[in-house]
Amino acid sequence: PTSAPLTGKPGAKDEPEDKPGRASKVYAKAFWDNVRKKNLNYDVLNSLSIGTDSEGGYLVPDEFEKKLVDALQDQNFFRTLATIIQTESGERKIPVVASHGSASWIEEGGAYTESDDTFSQVTIGAYKLGTAIRVSEELLNDSVFDIENYIASEFTRRISAAEEEAFLTGDGNKKPEGVFTKTAATADSLITVTNTNLTFDNLMDLFHSLRSVYRNRAVWILNDSTVKAIRKIKDNNGNYIWQPSVQVGQPDMILNRPYKTSIYAPELEAGKTPILFGDFSYYWIADRQGRSFKRLNELYAANGQIGFLASERVDGRLILPEAVKGLTVSGGTTSKTTTA
């Protein structure tokens, strides 16, 4: 032959046959073979040693970890609003400007007035979140059963639900501090109403309590039951004030800003803060790099089952409280409005 035959597909990109490290096909195959307890020979164990951790577990292969992160963003909406950073160690210190200096008018020949910025610091740690799954030996040995998708989807459902609850209402005790918790505890961050009969005047007060520089990217977060209460608000003629969007592809909005609902947002009840409005990119989520995945061979052996553990280390904190405002329901008889 005078030339090499064409074996590639037309238009296909030239990609390397394999990726390095934990993204390699050898590592992924060895990882899932270990899950199914297949071909445990020296070569497989040598491949798995690429990702061993201090407790004898195995880090998830890169392709599987990417699948898990993508699914987390689909199910946990708050990750799409917040700022996500990666940490190499268990703690990250974030410098924050607490107050800005200002300029002043100076007479001719007058001295400049000193006005310094002041700084504070927010520390983000790493709290451990984990879950366990038991799978029967029959399912593991069944080549038809898609163990990869099952484990990925089940771990995703559990971890994303726990994350969303903590990011919204966590108390900061061995878990992230939720944005509802931080806003409710921050002075001058709440609009207070006396009862659960919301009006659009209440929503406008909350809307304009947030500085305009934050309103450009602001989002509402509330429970679906609160959305129902807002939808029921009528004018003096009995017409619903909030009209749904009639444009294809355009979601419903509250005062021209999008909203997100969560079952973990507080209900519209006395003593609760049921609505938040703000720029949630100032809530930072710190992911400790790498998720751990372990197999338990002996713990459930008497039941003919294999256990699997998945864990991650993550923290979250609202680093700039002035970027989020809330509406709270008091139990008093008089109305009070507090703004920053």
C-alpha positions in Angstrom: 0.0 0.0 0.0 1.1 3.5 -0.8 -0.7 5.2 2.2 -2.3 4.3 5.5 -6.1 3.6 5.3 -8.5 6.1 6.8 -10.0 4.6 10.0 -11.4 7.7 11.7 -14.9 9.1 11.3 -15.3 12.2 9.1 -15.5 15.3 11.2 -14.4 13.6 14.4 -12.0 15.5 16.7 -8.6 14.2 17.3 -8.6 13.2 21.0 -6.1 11.3 23.0 -6.9 7.6 23.3 -6.9 7.9 27.1 -6.9 10.6 29.8 -4.3 10.8 32.6 -4.8 9.9 36.3 -8.3 9.3 37.7 -9.9 10.2 34.4 -8.2 7.3 32.6 -10.2 4.4 31.2 -7.9 2.0 33.2 -8.8 3.6 36.5 -12.5 3.9 35.7 -12.6 0.2 34.7 -10.7 -0.9 37.7 -12.9 1.2 40.0 -16.2 -0.3 38.7 -14.7 -3.8 38.6 -13.9 -3.3 42.2 -17.5 -2.2 42.9 -18.7 -5.4 41.2 -15.9 -7.5 42.9 -14.5 -8.6 39.5 -11.0 -9.3 38.4 -9.3 -8.4 41.7 -5.7 -9.1 40.6 -2.5 -7.2 41.0 -3.1 -5.0 38.0 -6.5 -3.8 39.1 -5.3 -3.1 42.7 -2.3 -1.2 41.2 -4.7 1.0 39.2 -6.9 1.6 42.1 -4.0 2.8 44.2 -4.0 6.0 42.1 -6.9 7.3 44.2 -6.6 5.7 47.7 -7.3 7.9 50.7 -6.0 7.6 54.2 -8.8 5.4 55.3 -8.5 2.8 52.5 -11.3 4.1 50.4 -11.2 5.1 46.7 -11.7 8.5 45.2 -14.4 8.5 42.5 -13.1 8.4 38.9 -13.2 11.8 37.3 -15.9 10.9 34.8 -18.2 9.6 37.5 -17.5 12.7 39.7 -18.4 15.0 36.9 -21.6 13.2 36.4 -22.4 13.6 40.1 -21.6 17.3 40.1 -23.8 18.0 37.1 -26.7 16.2 38.6 -26.3 18.1 41.8 -26.6 21.4 39.9 -29.8 20.1 38.3 -31.5 19.1 41.6 -30.0 21.6 44.0 -31.0 25.0 42.4 -29.1 26.9 45.0 -25.8 25.9 43.6 -26.7 27.7 40.3 -27.2 30.9 42.3 -24.3 30.8 44.7 -20.5 31.2 44.1 -18.7 27.9 44.3 -15.0 27.6 45.2 -12.6 24.7 45.6 -10.5 24.5 48.7 -7.3 22.5 49.1 -7.5 22.4 52.9 -10.3 22.3 55.4 -10.5 26.0 56.0 -10.7 29.1 53.7 -10.4 32.7 54.9 -12.2 35.3 52.8 -11.4 39.0 53.3 -14.4 41.3 53.1 -14.6 45.1 53.0 -16.7 46.0 56.1 -17.0 49.7 55.3 -15.7 52.1 52.6 -14.0 55.4 53.0 -15.4 58.5 51.4 -14.2 61.6 49.6 -14.7 65.2 50.9 -14.6 68.7 49.5 -11.3 70.5 50.2 -10.7 74.3 50.3 -7.8 75.7 48.3 -4.7 74.9 50.3 -6.6 72.7 52.7 -5.5 69.4 54.0 -6.8 66.1 52.7 -9.2 64.3 55.0 -8.2 60.8 55.8 -10.9 58.1 55.3 -9.8 54.5 55.4 -11.6 51.3 54.4 -12.2 48.8 57.2 -11.9 45.1 56.6 -13.3 41.9 58.2 -12.8 38.3 57.5 -15.2 35.4 56.9 -13.9 31.8 57.5 -15.4 28.9 55.5 -14.6 25.4 56.9 -15.4 22.0 55.6 -18.2 19.9 57.1 -18.6 16.2 56.2 -21.8 15.0 54.5 -22.3 11.3 53.8 -24.7 8.6 53.0 -24.7 4.8 52.6 -26.4 2.4 50.2 -26.8 -1.3 50.4 -27.0 -3.4 47.2 -27.6 -7.1 47.0 -24.9 -9.4 45.7 -27.4 -10.6 43.0 -27.7 -7.1 41.6 -23.9 -6.6 41.6 -23.4 -9.8 39.7 -26.1 -9.1 37.2 -24.4 -7.7 34.1 -27.7 -6.1 33.0 -28.0 -3.9 36.1 -26.5 -0.4 35.5 -24.7 0.0 38.9 -23.0 3.2 37.8 -26.2 5.1 37.0 -28.0 3.7 40.1 -25.3 4.8 42.5 -24.8 8.1 40.8 -28.6 9.0 40.8 -29.2 7.8 44.4 -26.2 9.5 45.9 -27.1 12.6 44.0 -30.7 12.6 45.3 -29.6 12.2 48.9 -26.6 14.6 48.9 -28.4 17.4 46.9 -31.4 17.3 49.3 -29.2 17.6 52.4 -27.1 20.3 50.8 -30.1 22.4 49.8 -31.6 22.2 53.3 -28.3 23.3 54.9 -27.6 26.1 52.4 -31.1 27.5 53.1 -31.8 26.9 56.8 -28.7 25.3 58.3 -27.8 26.5 61.8 -24.0 26.4 61.3 -23.6 23.6 63.9 -21.5 20.9 62.1 -23.2 22.0 58.9 -23.2 25.2 56.7 -25.0 28.3 57.9 -28.2 28.7 55.8 -29.0 32.0 54.0 -32.4 32.2 55.8 -30.7 31.7 59.1 -28.1 34.4 58.5 -30.6 36.9 57.1 -33.0 36.4 60.1 -30.1 37.0 62.5 -28.7 40.1 60.8 -29.7 43.5 62.1 -31.6 45.8 59.6 -32.1 43.0 57.1 -35.9 42.3 57.6 -39.2 43.8 56.5 -41.7 42.9 59.3 -45.4 42.3 58.7 -47.9 41.6 61.4 -49.8 38.7 59.9 -49.8 36.2 57.1 -52.1 38.2 54.8 -49.5 39.4 52.4 -50.0 42.3 50.1 -48.1 43.5 47.2 -47.2 46.6 49.2 -45.2 44.2 51.5 -43.4 42.8 48.5 -42.6 46.3 47.2 -41.2 47.3 50.6 -39.0 44.2 50.6 -38.0 44.8 46.9 -36.9 48.4 47.6 -35.2 47.7 50.9 -32.5 46.0 48.8 -30.0 48.4 47.3 -30.3 48.9 43.6 -26.8 47.6 42.9 -27.9 44.1 44.2 -31.4 44.2 42.6 -30.0 43.8 39.1 -29.1 40.1 39.9 -31.6 39.5 42.7 -33.8 36.4 43.0 -36.7 35.6 45.3 -36.6 32.4 47.3 -39.7 31.1 49.0 -41.8 28.1 49.7 -44.4 27.0 47.2 -47.2 27.6 49.7 -46.0 31.2 50.0 -46.2 31.5 46.2 -49.8 30.3 46.4 -50.6 33.0 48.9 -49.1 35.6 46.7 -51.0 34.3 43.6 -54.3 34.7 45.6 -53.8 38.5 46.2 -56.7 40.4 44.5 -57.4 44.0 43.7 -60.6 45.8 44.8 -62.4 44.5 41.7 -61.6 40.9 42.6 -59.0 40.4 39.9 -55.8 38.6 40.6 -52.9 41.1 40.7 -50.1 38.6 39.8 -50.7 37.6 36.2 -48.7 34.6 34.8 -46.3 35.1 31.9 -47.9 34.7 28.5 -44.7 34.6 26.5 -43.3 31.2 25.5 -40.1 30.4 27.3 -40.5 33.3 29.8 -41.0 32.2 33.4 -43.3 33.9 35.9 -41.7 36.7 37.9 -42.4 38.7 41.0 -41.9 42.4 40.3 -39.9 41.5 37.2 -37.4 39.4 39.1 -37.3 35.5 38.9 -38.1 33.4 41.9 -37.1 29.9 43.1 -39.1 27.6 45.3 -37.9 25.1 47.8 -39.6 22.8 50.3 -37.0 23.8 52.8 -37.9 27.5 52.8 -39.9 28.4 55.9 -43.7 28.4 55.7 -45.7 31.6 55.8 -46.3 31.5 59.6 -45.9 33.8 62.6 -42.3 34.0 63.8 -40.9 32.8 60.5 -39.0 34.5 57.6 -40.7 33.0 54.6 -39.3 35.2 51.8 -35.8 36.2 50.8 -34.8 38.6 48.0 -31.2 39.3 47.1 -28.1 38.5 45.1 -27.2 35.0 46.2 -23.9 35.0 44.4 -22.6 36.5 47.7 -23.4 33.1 49.3 -20.2 31.1 48.9 -20.1 27.4 48.8 -16.7 25.8 49.5 -16.2 22.3 48.1 -13.3 20.4 49.6 -11.8 18.8 46.5 -12.7 15.2 45.8 -15.6 13.0 46.8 -14.9 9.8 48.6 -16.5 6.4 47.7 -16.0 3.3 49.7 -17.1 -0.3 49.6 -18.1 -2.3 52.7 -17.7 -6.1 52.0 -18.2 -7.6 55.5 -20.6 -5.4 57.3 -23.8 -6.7 55.5 -22.3 -10.0 54.4 -24.7 -12.0 56.5 -27.6 -10.5 54.6 -26.1 -11.1 51.2 -25.5 -7.4 50.6 -22.7 -5.0 49.9 -22.5 -1.5 51.4 -21.3 1.6 49.6 -20.5 4.9 51.3 -20.3 8.3 49.6 -19.1 11.5 51.4 -18.0 15.0 50.7 -16.7 17.9 52.7 -18.5 21.2 52.0 -19.4 24.5 53.7 -21.4 27.5 52.8 -21.8 31.0 54.2 -23.3 34.4 53.2 -20.2 36.6 53.1 -22.0 39.9 52.5 -25.3 40.0 54.4 -26.4 43.4 52.9 -26.9 41.6 49.6 -29.9 39.7 50.9 -33.1 41.0 52.5 -36.0 39.1 54.1 -39.6 39.4 55.0 -40.5 38.1 58.4 -44.0 37.6 60.1 -44.3 38.9 63.6 -46.8 37.9 66.2 -47.6 41.4 67.3 -50.5 43.7 66.5 -48.7 46.6 64.9 -46.8 46.9 61.7 -43.1 47.7 61.7 -40.8 48.3 58.7 -37.1 48.0 59.1 -34.6 48.7 56.3 -30.9 49.1 56.0 
